[in-house]
Amino acid sequence: MSTSAPNRFQQVRQALRQSVQRYAPTLQRSQPNADRQSQKAAVQDGVSALGALEARLAKPVLRIAVFGLVSRGKSAVINALVGEDILPTGPLHGVTRWPRSVYWRPPIEAVHDVDELPQIELIDTPGLDEVDGEARGAMAQEVAYQADMILFVVAGDITRTEYDALVTLQAAKKPLLLVFNKIDLFPDTDRQAIYDVLTNLWKSTHRDRPNAALAVDDVVMIAAAPTPMQVRVEWPDGKITHEWEKLPPQMDSLKQALLTIARQDGTTLIALNALREADSLETDIARRAIALHHEDAEALIWKFAKYKSLAVALNPIAILDLAGGFITDLVMIRALAKLYGLPITQHEAKKLWQAIAKSSGTLLASEIGTGLLLGTGKGAAAVWSMFDSAGGFSALLSVMAAQAGASGYGTYAVGKATQVYLEQGCTWGPNGVKAVMKDILSQIDSDSTVSRLRQELEAQLLASSSK
C-alpha cells in the first residue's frame, strides 16, 4: 500500500529532523584549536542545510529544469506552458544569461483539482553551448542536481554536442523528457526516429559510456512558437493584402505528460530528491564529525587495544581470552559511537560483527599457534617455568607477547573499521534517509514514467549498502 503525500512528506521530514538532532552534542562541545573550530563550523553549515531542507518540504515544490542548446526555444517552451510571454525570447544567440524560475499553475480544467498537484517551478537555463561554456556547464550541473525533473529541448537534427549534454545530465539520475520543439518545421519526425538517432550516436562514439537513449523516459513533440503563416486578406474595398498570422502553440502533449507525472509521481520525486540531497549532506557531516574527534578516537582505540593486550597477556585461560576480547571490542565500538554522536545501525552492525569475528579469529590463531609450539600456550609455559626458571620464563614471555600483540592488533583493526562503518551507516538507521528512500522507491509502480529512476536509485542504494 502506497503512502499518501502528506504522510510521505512527514516521513521524510522526520528523517531530516532526526539527522539534525543527531549532531547537536557535537555542536555543543567546545573545541580547543582553530583546526577543530573550522571542522565544527563545517558541521554546523551542514546541519543548517539539513534544517533548511526539512523546512522547504513544508511547502513542497516540483522543480523542473529546462535544458538545451541555444536557439532551441527553451524560454519559448516555458512561456507557452504558462500562457504568458514572461521570459525574453528572440533570434539573438543566448538570450537567457542565467537560470530564471517561473511558477506554473495549470488551468483548473486541465487538472480538475489543483490541490492534487504540488506547486510546479519551471527553471530556464542558459544554452549549454554558449560562450564561457565551462562556467555555464558547472551552473547547469548544479541546477540539474537540485531539480526534481529535467526537460531537454531539441529542434531538428540532434547534434553530437546535444548528445554529450544528455550523457552528462544522465549522471544526475532524474526523470528526463526529451522535448522536440518546432515540430511544425519538421513534420516527418517521429518519436522512434529520435530514439534511433540517439542510439546511433552512442554506437558511433560512446560505446564505453551509457546510452543516452536509455535515460530518456519519454519524447514529446511540440511547437512552442510555430512559424507565422502568411494569409491572404480581402478588404471590403476590393484591396488584397498578405499578412503574417501568429499561430497558437502546440503544447498539449507536453502539458499532458507533465501533469500526469506531477499528479502520479510529483510528491515522490520531491521526497526522493530531498532525501538524496540530505544523504549527501549527512555523509559529509559524518565524515567531518569523525575528523573532528580524530585525536580523541585514536586515544580511545589505543587505550582499549592496550587494555585488551594486557588482559590477554596475563590471563592463562584461552576461552577467557576470547570472551574478554569480544566484550572489549563491543564496549569500544559503543564508546566510539558515543564520541562521534553516530548511531550503531543494522547496516554497519553486520560488518562490525565480521570485524569482531576477524579480531577474535586473529587471537584464536595466536592461541592455537602458541599452543602447538608450547603444549597449551601460556599455561604450559607457566608450568614449564616452575621447573626451568630461565627457559620457562623466556617461553612464557614469548607467548604472552605474541598473544598480546595479536589481540591488540585485532582491537585496533576493529576500531578503525568502526570509524568507516559509522561514517557510511549513519543514513541507514531507523528512519534514516537511506532507509526512508528505500521505502519510497518500493512504492513506485513498475509501469510509472519514473520506473527507470527507481531502478537506478535502487542499484545505487544496493552498491552503497555493500561497501
HELIX and SHEET records of a PDB file:
HELIX    1   1 ALA A    5  ARG A   22  1                                  18    
HELIX    2   2 ALA A   24  GLN A   28  1                                   5    
HELIX    3   3 ALA A   34  ARG A   56  1                                  23    
HELIX    4   4 LYS A   74  VAL A   82  1                                   9    
HELIX    5   5 ILE A  108  VAL A  111  1                                   4    
HELIX    6   6 VAL A  114  GLU A  116  5                                   3    
HELIX    7   7 GLY A  133  GLN A  146  1                                  14    
HELIX    8   8 ARG A  160  GLN A  170  1                                  11    
HELIX    9   9 ARG A  191  THR A  205  1                                  15    
HELIX   10  10 ALA A  212  ALA A  215  5                                   4    
HELIX   11  11 ASP A  252  LEU A  292  1                                  41    
HELIX   12  12 HIS A  294  LEU A  314  1                                  21    
HELIX   13  13 ALA A  318  TYR A  340  1                                  23    
HELIX   14  14 GLN A  346  LEU A  373  1                                  28    
HELIX   15  15 LYS A  378  PHE A  387  1                                  10    
HELIX   16  16 SER A  389  GLY A  425  1                                  37    
HELIX   17  17 CYS A  426  TRP A  428  5                                   3    
HELIX   18  18 VAL A  433  LEU A  441  1                                   9    
HELIX   19  19 SER A  451  SER A  465  1                                  15    
SHEET    1   A 6 ARG A 100  TRP A 104  0                                        
SHEET    2   A 6 GLN A 119  ASP A 124 -1                                        
SHEET    3   A 6 VAL A  61  GLY A  68  1                                        
SHEET    4   A 6 MET A 149  VAL A 154  1                                        
SHEET    5   A 6 LEU A 176  PHE A 180  1                                        
SHEET    6   A 6 ASP A 218  MET A 221  1                                        
SHEET    1   B 2 MET A 229  GLU A 234  0                                        
SHEET    2   B 2 ILE A 240  GLU A 245 -1                                        
END                                                                             
